[in-house]
Amino acid sequence: MKKSLLLVVGMMFAVAGFSSSKYTIDDNQVENLMEQSVQVNFTLSQEQVDGILGTTSIQAEPNAWVAFALSWVIGWTGIHRVYLGGKGSLILIYIVTCGGIFGIVPLIDWIVLLVGAIKGDISQFVGNDKFFMWGN
């Protein structure tokens, strides 16, 4: 009984509150406002957006020692290759080939990256999408 009474009272308040219209919309005023409006279009270049946001779009050169460490720790996944700018599909290829032909490819990658890190030049491996990054 109490629930029914509360339901009826609640419905009365809802109808009373929503039935009285405090605001009216004049369609003519809305149409006049829309006719007087001006559409503004503008575009920004990437440099302007960077200037506004305070960001830059400079791509840093991958660190040889980071690539070497990735190759040492999780080389069988091929993540070091993606870090160097290779395609993400290299990870799949490394995993499908059982860690890069049972770990042989990551081992050679590790040696090549160690030599490159010592020399300070791994530019020939950056952005290389070949499975064997050290080959021609």
ZAPAMI-281306 format. One record per residue: residue in three letters; x, y, z of N, C-alpha, C, CB in turn; residue number from 1. Coordinates in steps of 0.1 Angstrom, whole numbers, plus 5000, padded with zeros to 4 digits. Glycine has a CB too. Layout:
+------+------+------+------+-------+-------+-------+------+------+------+-------+-------+-------+-----+
: rest : n_c1 : n_c2 : n_c3 : ca_c1 : ca_c2 : ca_c3 : c_c1 : c_c2 : c_c3 : cb_c1 : cb_c2 : cb_c3 :  nr :
+------+------+------+------+-------+-------+-------+------+------+------+-------+-------+-------+-----+
:  Ala :    X :    Y :    Z :     X :     Y :     Z :    X :    Y :    Z :     X :     Y :     Z : NUM :
...
+------+------+------+------+-------+-------+-------+------+------+------+-------+-------+-------+-----+
//
This chain:
+------+------+------+------+-------+-------+-------+------+------+------+-------+-------+-------+-----+
: rest : n_c1 : n_c2 : n_c3 : ca_c1 : ca_c2 : ca_c3 : c_c1 : c_c2 : c_c3 : cb_c1 : cb_c2 : cb_c3 :  nr :
+------+------+------+------+-------+-------+-------+------+------+------+-------+-------+-------+-----+
:  Met : 5008 : 4988 : 5000 :  5000 :  5000 :  5000 : 5009 : 5013 : 5000 :  4991 :  5000 :  5012 :   1 :
:  Lys : 5019 : 5012 : 5008 :  5028 :  5024 :  5009 : 5035 : 5026 : 4995 :  5039 :  5022 :  5020 :   2 :
:  Lys : 5039 : 5015 : 4989 :  5046 :  5017 :  4976 : 5037 : 5022 : 4966 :  5051 :  5003 :  4971 :   3 :
:  Ser : 5024 : 5018 : 4966 :  5014 :  5024 :  4956 : 5012 : 5038 : 4958 :  5001 :  5016 :  4957 :   4 :
:  Leu : 5011 : 5042 : 4971 :  5009 :  5056 :  4974 : 5021 : 5065 : 4970 :  5006 :  5058 :  4990 :   5 :
:  Leu : 5033 : 5060 : 4973 :  5045 :  5067 :  4968 : 5046 : 5068 : 4953 :  5057 :  5060 :  4974 :   6 :
:  Leu : 5042 : 5058 : 4946 :  5042 :  5058 :  4932 : 5032 : 5068 : 4926 :  5038 :  5044 :  4926 :   7 :
:  Val : 5020 : 5069 : 4932 :  5010 :  5079 :  4928 : 5015 : 5093 : 4931 :  4996 :  5076 :  4935 :   8 :
:  Val : 5020 : 5096 : 4942 :  5025 :  5109 :  4946 : 5037 : 5113 : 4937 :  5029 :  5109 :  4961 :   9 :
:  Gly : 5046 : 5103 : 4934 :  5057 :  5106 :  4926 : 5052 : 5110 : 4912 :  5066 :  5094 :  4925 :  10 :
:  Met : 5042 : 5103 : 4907 :  5037 :  5106 :  4893 : 5030 : 5119 : 4893 :  5027 :  5095 :  4889 :  11 :
:  Met : 5024 : 5123 : 4904 :  5017 :  5136 :  4904 : 5028 : 5147 : 4903 :  5009 :  5138 :  4917 :  12 :
:  Phe : 5039 : 5146 : 4911 :  5049 :  5156 :  4910 : 5056 : 5156 : 4897 :  5060 :  5152 :  4921 :  13 :
:  Ala : 5058 : 5145 : 4891 :  5064 :  5144 :  4877 : 5055 : 5151 : 4867 :  5067 :  5130 :  4873 :  14 :
:  Val : 5042 : 5148 : 4867 :  5033 :  5155 :  4858 : 5032 : 5170 : 4860 :  5019 :  5148 :  4858 :  15 :
:  Ala : 5031 : 5173 : 4873 :  5030 :  5188 :  4876 : 5043 : 5195 : 4872 :  5028 :  5190 :  4891 :  16 :
:  Gly : 5054 : 5189 : 4874 :  5067 :  5195 :  4871 : 5070 : 5197 : 4856 :  5078 :  5188 :  4877 :  17 :
:  Phe : 5066 : 5187 : 4848 :  5069 :  5187 :  4834 : 5058 : 5193 : 4826 :  5072 :  5173 :  4829 :  18 :
:  Ser : 5046 : 5194 : 4831 :  5035 :  5199 :  4823 : 5035 : 5214 : 4822 :  5021 :  5194 :  4829 :  19 :
:  Ser : 5040 : 5221 : 4832 :  5040 :  5235 :  4831 : 5052 : 5239 : 4823 :  5041 :  5242 :  4846 :  20 :
:  Ser : 5050 : 5246 : 4812 :  5060 :  5250 :  4803 : 5065 : 5264 : 4807 :  5055 :  5250 :  4789 :  21 :
:  Lys : 5077 : 5265 : 4812 :  5083 :  5278 :  4816 : 5090 : 5284 : 4804 :  5093 :  5276 :  4827 :  22 :
:  Tyr : 5094 : 5277 : 4794 :  5102 :  5282 :  4783 : 5094 : 5279 : 4770 :  5116 :  5276 :  4783 :  23 :
:  Thr : 5094 : 5288 : 4761 :  5089 :  5286 :  4748 : 5099 : 5289 : 4737 :  5076 :  5294 :  4745 :  24 :
:  Ile : 5098 : 5282 : 4727 :  5108 :  5284 :  4716 : 5100 : 5290 : 4704 :  5115 :  5270 :  4711 :  25 :
:  Asp : 5105 : 5301 : 4700 :  5099 :  5308 :  4688 : 5107 : 5304 : 4676 :  5099 :  5323 :  4690 :  26 :
:  Asp : 5101 : 5296 : 4667 :  5108 :  5291 :  4655 : 5113 : 5303 : 4646 :  5099 :  5282 :  4647 :  27 :
:  Asn : 5106 : 5314 : 4645 :  5110 :  5325 :  4637 : 5123 : 5331 : 4642 :  5099 :  5336 :  4637 :  28 :
:  Gln : 5124 : 5332 : 4655 :  5136 :  5338 :  4661 : 5148 : 5329 : 4658 :  5135 :  5340 :  4676 :  29 :
:  Val : 5146 : 5316 : 4659 :  5157 :  5306 :  4656 : 5161 : 5307 : 4642 :  5152 :  5292 :  4660 :  30 :
:  Glu : 5151 : 5308 : 4633 :  5155 :  5309 :  4618 : 5162 : 5322 : 4616 :  5142 :  5309 :  4610 :  31 :
:  Asn : 5158 : 5333 : 4622 :  5165 :  5346 :  4620 : 5179 : 5345 : 4625 :  5158 :  5357 :  4627 :  32 :
:  Leu : 5181 : 5339 : 4636 :  5195 :  5338 :  4642 : 5203 : 5329 : 4633 :  5194 :  5331 :  4656 :  33 :
:  Met : 5198 : 5319 : 4627 :  5206 :  5310 :  4618 : 5209 : 5317 : 4605 :  5198 :  5297 :  4615 :  34 :
:  Glu : 5200 : 5326 : 4600 :  5203 :  5333 :  4588 : 5214 : 5344 : 4590 :  5190 :  5340 :  4583 :  35 :
:  Gln : 5215 : 5349 : 4602 :  5225 :  5360 :  4605 : 5238 : 5354 : 4608 :  5220 :  5368 :  4616 :  36 :
:  Ser : 5239 : 5341 : 4611 :  5252 :  5335 :  4615 : 5261 : 5334 : 4603 :  5249 :  5321 :  4621 :  37 :
:  Val : 5274 : 5334 : 4607 :  5285 :  5333 :  4597 : 5293 : 5320 : 4599 :  5294 :  5346 :  4597 :  38 :
:  Gln : 5295 : 5312 : 4589 :  5303 :  5300 :  4590 : 5318 : 5303 : 4589 :  5298 :  5289 :  4580 :  39 :
:  Val : 5326 : 5298 : 4598 :  5340 :  5301 :  4598 : 5348 : 5288 : 4595 :  5345 :  5308 :  4611 :  40 :
:  Asn : 5356 : 5288 : 4586 :  5365 :  5276 :  4583 : 5379 : 5280 : 4583 :  5361 :  5269 :  4569 :  41 :
:  Phe : 5388 : 5272 : 4589 :  5402 :  5275 :  4589 : 5409 : 5262 : 4591 :  5406 :  5286 :  4600 :  42 :
:  Thr : 5421 : 5262 : 4586 :  5430 :  5250 :  4587 : 5443 : 5254 : 4593 :  5431 :  5242 :  4574 :  43 :
:  Leu : 5450 : 5245 : 4600 :  5463 :  5248 :  4605 : 5473 : 5238 : 4600 :  5463 :  5248 :  4621 :  44 :
:  Ser : 5485 : 5242 : 4597 :  5495 :  5233 :  4593 : 5501 : 5226 : 4605 :  5507 :  5241 :  4586 :  45 :
:  Gln : 5508 : 5215 : 4603 :  5513 :  5207 :  4614 : 5523 : 5216 : 4623 :  5521 :  5195 :  4609 :  46 :
:  Glu : 5531 : 5225 : 4616 :  5540 :  5233 :  4624 : 5532 : 5243 : 4633 :  5548 :  5241 :  4614 :  47 :
:  Gln : 5521 : 5248 : 4628 :  5513 :  5257 :  4636 : 5507 : 5250 : 4648 :  5501 :  5263 :  4628 :  48 :
:  Val : 5502 : 5237 : 4646 :  5496 :  5229 :  4656 : 5507 : 5226 : 4667 :  5490 :  5216 :  4651 :  49 :
:  Asp : 5519 : 5223 : 4662 :  5530 :  5220 :  4671 : 5534 : 5233 : 4679 :  5543 :  5215 :  4663 :  50 :
:  Gly : 5533 : 5244 : 4673 :  5536 :  5257 :  4680 : 5526 : 5260 : 4690 :  5537 :  5268 :  4670 :  51 :
:  Ile : 5513 : 5257 : 4688 :  5503 :  5260 :  4697 : 5504 : 5250 : 4709 :  5489 :  5258 :  4691 :  52 :
:  Leu : 5506 : 5237 : 4706 :  5507 :  5227 :  4716 : 5520 : 5226 : 4723 :  5503 :  5214 :  4711 :  53 :
:  Gly : 5530 : 5233 : 4717 :  5544 :  5233 :  4723 : 5551 : 5219 : 4721 :  5543 :  5235 :  4738 :  54 :
:  Thr : 5547 : 5212 : 4710 :  5553 :  5200 :  4707 : 5561 : 5201 : 4695 :  5543 :  5188 :  4706 :  55 :
:  Thr : 5570 : 5191 : 4693 :  5577 :  5191 :  4680 : 5576 : 5177 : 4674 :  5592 :  5194 :  4682 :  56 :
:  Ser : 5578 : 5175 : 4662 :  5576 :  5163 :  4655 : 5590 : 5157 : 4651 :  5566 :  5164 :  4643 :  57 :
:  Ile : 5600 : 5159 : 4658 :  5613 :  5155 :  4655 : 5614 : 5140 : 4659 :  5624 :  5164 :  4661 :  58 :
:  Gln : 5618 : 5131 : 4650 :  5620 :  5117 :  4653 : 5635 : 5115 : 4658 :  5617 :  5108 :  4641 :  59 :
:  Ala : 5636 : 5110 : 4670 :  5650 :  5108 :  4675 : 5656 : 5095 : 4669 :  5650 :  5107 :  4691 :  60 :
:  Glu : 5669 : 5095 : 4668 :  5676 :  5083 :  4663 : 5676 : 5073 : 4674 :  5691 :  5087 :  4659 :  61 :
:  Pro : 5673 : 5060 : 4670 :  5673 :  5050 :  4681 : 5687 : 5048 : 4687 :  5668 :  5036 :  4675 :  62 :
:  Asn : 5687 : 5046 : 4700 :  5700 :  5044 :  4707 : 5705 : 5030 : 4705 :  5698 :  5047 :  4722 :  63 :
:  Ala : 5717 : 5029 : 4701 :  5723 :  5016 :  4698 : 5724 : 5007 : 4710 :  5738 :  5018 :  4692 :  64 :
:  Trp : 5726 : 5012 : 4722 :  5727 :  5004 :  4734 : 5714 : 4999 : 4738 :  5734 :  5012 :  4745 :  65 :
:  Val : 5703 : 5007 : 4736 :  5690 :  5002 :  4739 : 5686 : 4991 : 4730 :  5679 :  5014 :  4738 :  66 :
:  Ala : 5689 : 4992 : 4717 :  5686 :  4981 :  4708 : 5694 : 4969 : 4711 :  5689 :  4986 :  4693 :  67 :
:  Phe : 5706 : 4971 : 4715 :  5715 :  4959 :  4719 : 5709 : 4952 : 4732 :  5729 :  4964 :  4722 :  68 :
:  Ala : 5704 : 4960 : 4742 :  5698 :  4955 :  4754 : 5685 : 4947 : 4751 :  5696 :  4966 :  4764 :  69 :
:  Leu : 5677 : 4953 : 4742 :  5664 :  4946 :  4738 : 5668 : 4933 : 4731 :  5656 :  4955 :  4729 :  70 :
:  Ser : 5678 : 4933 : 4723 :  5681 :  4921 :  4716 : 5687 : 4911 : 4725 :  5692 :  4924 :  4705 :  71 :
:  Trp : 5694 : 4915 : 4736 :  5699 :  4906 :  4746 : 5688 : 4899 : 4754 :  5709 :  4913 :  4755 :  72 :
:  Val : 5679 : 4908 : 4759 :  5669 :  4903 :  4768 : 5657 : 4896 : 4762 :  5663 :  4915 :  4776 :  73 :
:  Ile : 5651 : 4902 : 4751 :  5640 :  4896 :  4745 : 5641 : 4896 : 4730 :  5627 :  4904 :  4749 :  74 :
:  Gly : 5653 : 4892 : 4725 :  5656 :  4892 :  4711 : 5647 : 4882 : 4703 :  5670 :  4889 :  4709 :  75 :
:  Trp : 5643 : 4871 : 4709 :  5635 :  4861 :  4702 : 5622 : 4867 : 4698 :  5633 :  4849 :  4711 :  76 :
:  Thr : 5617 : 4878 : 4704 :  5604 :  4884 :  4700 : 5606 : 4894 : 4688 :  5598 :  4891 :  4711 :  77 :
:  Gly : 5618 : 4899 : 4685 :  5620 :  4908 :  4674 : 5617 : 4922 : 4678 :  5612 :  4904 :  4662 :  78 :
:  Ile : 5614 : 4925 : 4691 :  5611 :  4939 :  4695 : 5622 : 4949 : 4692 :  5607 :  4939 :  4709 :  79 :
:  His : 5634 : 4944 : 4693 :  5646 :  4953 :  4690 : 5645 : 4958 : 4675 :  5659 :  4946 :  4692 :  80 :
:  Arg : 5640 : 4950 : 4666 :  5638 :  4953 :  4652 : 5628 : 4964 : 4651 :  5635 :  4941 :  4644 :  81 :
:  Val : 5617 : 4963 : 4658 :  5607 :  4974 :  4657 : 5612 : 4987 : 4664 :  5594 :  4969 :  4664 :  82 :
:  Tyr : 5619 : 4985 : 4674 :  5626 :  4997 :  4680 : 5635 : 5004 : 4671 :  5634 :  4993 :  4693 :  83 :
:  Leu : 5641 : 4997 : 4662 :  5650 :  5003 :  4652 : 5642 : 5009 : 4640 :  5660 :  4993 :  4647 :  84 :
:  Gly : 5629 : 5007 : 4640 :  5621 :  5013 :  4629 : 5616 : 5003 : 4619 :  5629 :  5023 :  4622 :  85 :
:  Gly : 5617 : 4991 : 4622 :  5612 :  4980 :  4613 : 5597 : 4979 : 4615 :  5618 :  4967 :  4615 :  86 :
:  Lys : 5590 : 4972 : 4606 :  5576 :  4970 :  4606 : 5572 : 4961 : 4618 :  5571 :  4963 :  4593 :  87 :
:  Gly : 5560 : 4962 : 4623 :  5556 :  4954 :  4634 : 5554 : 4940 : 4630 :  5542 :  4960 :  4639 :  88 :
:  Ser : 5553 : 4937 : 4617 :  5551 :  4923 :  4613 : 5564 : 4915 : 4616 :  5548 :  4922 :  4598 :  89 :
:  Leu : 5575 : 4922 : 4618 :  5588 :  4914 :  4621 : 5586 : 4906 : 4634 :  5599 :  4924 :  4622 :  90 :
:  Ile : 5578 : 4912 : 4644 :  5576 :  4904 :  4656 : 5569 : 4891 : 4653 :  5568 :  4913 :  4666 :  91 :
:  Leu : 5559 : 4892 : 4645 :  5552 :  4879 :  4641 : 5561 : 4870 : 4634 :  5540 :  4883 :  4632 :  92 :
:  Ile : 5570 : 4875 : 4625 :  5579 :  4866 :  4618 : 5589 : 4859 : 4628 :  5587 :  4874 :  4607 :  93 :
:  Tyr : 5594 : 4867 : 4637 :  5604 :  4861 :  4647 : 5597 : 4851 : 4655 :  5609 :  4872 :  4656 :  94 :
:  Ile : 5584 : 4853 : 4659 :  5578 :  4843 :  4668 : 5574 : 4831 : 4660 :  5565 :  4850 :  4674 :  95 :
:  Val : 5569 : 4833 : 4648 :  5565 :  4821 :  4639 : 5577 : 4812 : 4636 :  5558 :  4826 :  4626 :  96 :
:  Thr : 5589 : 4819 : 4634 :  5601 :  4811 :  4631 : 5608 : 4806 : 4644 :  5611 :  4819 :  4623 :  97 :
:  Cys : 5600 : 4804 : 4654 :  5605 :  4799 :  4667 : 5616 : 4808 : 4673 :  5610 :  4784 :  4666 :  98 :
:  Gly : 5614 : 4820 : 4674 :  5623 :  4829 :  4680 : 5634 : 4833 : 4670 :  5629 :  4824 :  4692 :  99 :
:  Gly : 5631 : 4834 : 4657 :  5641 :  4837 :  4647 : 5650 : 4826 : 4644 :  5649 :  4849 :  4652 : 100 :
:  Ile : 5644 : 4815 : 4639 :  5652 :  4803 :  4635 : 5659 : 4797 : 4648 :  5662 :  4805 :  4624 : 101 :
:  Phe : 5651 : 4795 : 4658 :  5655 :  4789 :  4671 : 5666 : 4797 : 4677 :  5660 :  4775 :  4668 : 102 :
:  Gly : 5665 : 4811 : 4676 :  5674 :  4820 :  4683 : 5687 : 4823 : 4676 :  5678 :  4814 :  4696 : 103 :
:  Ile : 5688 : 4818 : 4664 :  5701 :  4821 :  4656 : 5701 : 4835 : 4651 :  5702 :  4811 :  4644 : 104 :
:  Val : 5689 : 4839 : 4645 :  5688 :  4853 :  4640 : 5690 : 4863 : 4651 :  5675 :  4855 :  4633 : 105 :
:  Pro : 5683 : 4862 : 4663 :  5685 :  4872 :  4673 : 5700 : 4872 : 4678 :  5676 :  4869 :  4685 : 106 :
:  Leu : 5706 : 4860 : 4678 :  5720 :  4860 :  4683 : 5729 : 4868 : 4673 :  5725 :  4845 :  4684 : 107 :
:  Ile : 5727 : 4866 : 4660 :  5735 :  4874 :  4651 : 5731 : 4889 : 4652 :  5733 :  4868 :  4636 : 108 :
:  Asp : 5718 : 4892 : 4654 :  5714 :  4906 :  4656 : 5721 : 4912 : 4668 :  5699 :  4907 :  4658 : 109 :
:  Trp : 5722 : 4904 : 4678 :  5729 :  4908 :  4691 : 5743 : 4912 : 4688 :  5727 :  4898 :  4702 : 110 :
:  Ile : 5750 : 4903 : 4681 :  5765 :  4905 :  4678 : 5766 : 4917 : 4669 :  5771 :  4893 :  4671 : 111 :
:  Val : 5758 : 4918 : 4658 :  5759 :  4930 :  4649 : 5756 : 4943 : 4657 :  5749 :  4928 :  4637 : 112 :
:  Leu : 5746 : 4943 : 4665 :  5743 :  4955 :  4673 : 5753 : 4958 : 4683 :  5729 :  4953 :  4680 : 113 :
:  Leu : 5760 : 4948 : 4689 :  5771 :  4951 :  4698 : 5783 : 4958 : 4690 :  5776 :  4938 :  4704 : 114 :
:  Val : 5786 : 4953 : 4679 :  5797 :  4959 :  4671 : 5792 : 4973 : 4666 :  5800 :  4950 :  4658 : 115 :
:  Gly : 5780 : 4974 : 4662 :  5775 :  4988 :  4658 : 5775 : 4997 : 4670 :  5761 :  4987 :  4652 : 116 :
:  Ala : 5771 : 4993 : 4682 :  5771 :  5001 :  4693 : 5785 : 5006 : 4697 :  5764 :  4994 :  4705 : 117 :
:  Ile : 5795 : 4997 : 4696 :  5808 :  5000 :  4699 : 5814 : 5010 : 4689 :  5817 :  4987 :  4699 : 118 :
:  Lys : 5811 : 5008 : 4676 :  5815 :  5018 :  4666 : 5807 : 5031 : 4667 :  5814 :  5011 :  4652 : 119 :
:  Gly : 5795 : 5030 : 4672 :  5787 :  5042 :  4673 : 5779 : 5045 : 4661 :  5795 :  5054 :  4676 : 120 :
:  Asp : 5777 : 5035 : 4652 :  5769 :  5037 :  4640 : 5761 : 5024 : 4637 :  5779 :  5039 :  4628 : 121 :
:  Ile : 5748 : 5026 : 4639 :  5738 :  5015 :  4636 : 5728 : 5020 : 4625 :  5731 :  5010 :  4648 : 122 :
:  Ser : 5732 : 5030 : 4618 :  5723 :  5036 :  4608 : 5719 : 5027 : 4597 :  5730 :  5048 :  4602 : 123 :
:  Gln : 5727 : 5017 : 4594 :  5723 :  5007 :  4583 : 5712 : 4998 : 4588 :  5735 :  4999 :  4579 : 124 :
:  Phe : 5710 : 4997 : 4601 :  5699 :  4988 :  4606 : 5686 : 4996 : 4609 :  5704 :  4981 :  4618 : 125 :
:  Val : 5687 : 5009 : 4609 :  5675 :  5017 :  4613 : 5666 : 5017 : 4601 :  5679 :  5031 :  4616 : 126 :
:  Gly : 5653 : 5013 : 4603 :  5643 :  5013 :  4593 : 5644 : 5001 : 4583 :  5644 :  5025 :  4585 : 127 :
:  Asn : 5652 : 4991 : 4587 :  5654 :  4979 :  4579 : 5643 : 4969 : 4581 :  5668 :  4973 :  4581 : 128 :
:  Asp : 5635 : 4966 : 4571 :  5624 :  4957 :  4572 : 5627 : 4942 : 4568 :  5612 :  4962 :  4564 : 129 :
:  Lys : 5640 : 4940 : 4564 :  5643 :  4926 :  4560 : 5644 : 4917 : 4572 :  5657 :  4926 :  4552 : 130 :
:  Phe : 5642 : 4904 : 4571 :  5643 :  4895 :  4582 : 5657 : 4894 : 4587 :  5638 :  4881 :  4577 : 131 :
:  Phe : 5667 : 4893 : 4577 :  5681 :  4893 :  4581 : 5686 : 4908 : 4579 :  5689 :  4883 :  4572 : 132 :
:  Met : 5686 : 4915 : 4591 :  5689 :  4929 :  4590 : 5704 : 4932 : 4586 :  5687 :  4936 :  4603 : 133 :
:  Trp : 5713 : 4922 : 4588 :  5727 :  4924 :  4585 : 5730 : 4921 : 4570 :  5735 :  4916 :  4594 : 134 :
:  Gly : 5721 : 4915 : 4563 :  5724 :  4911 :  4549 : 5722 : 4923 : 4540 :  5714 :  4900 :  4544 : 135 :
:  Asn : 5726 : 4921 : 4527 :  5725 :  4932 :  4517 : 5712 : 4932 : 4510 :  5736 :  4932 :  4507 : 136 :
+------+------+------+------+-------+-------+-------+------+------+------+-------+-------+-------+-----+
//
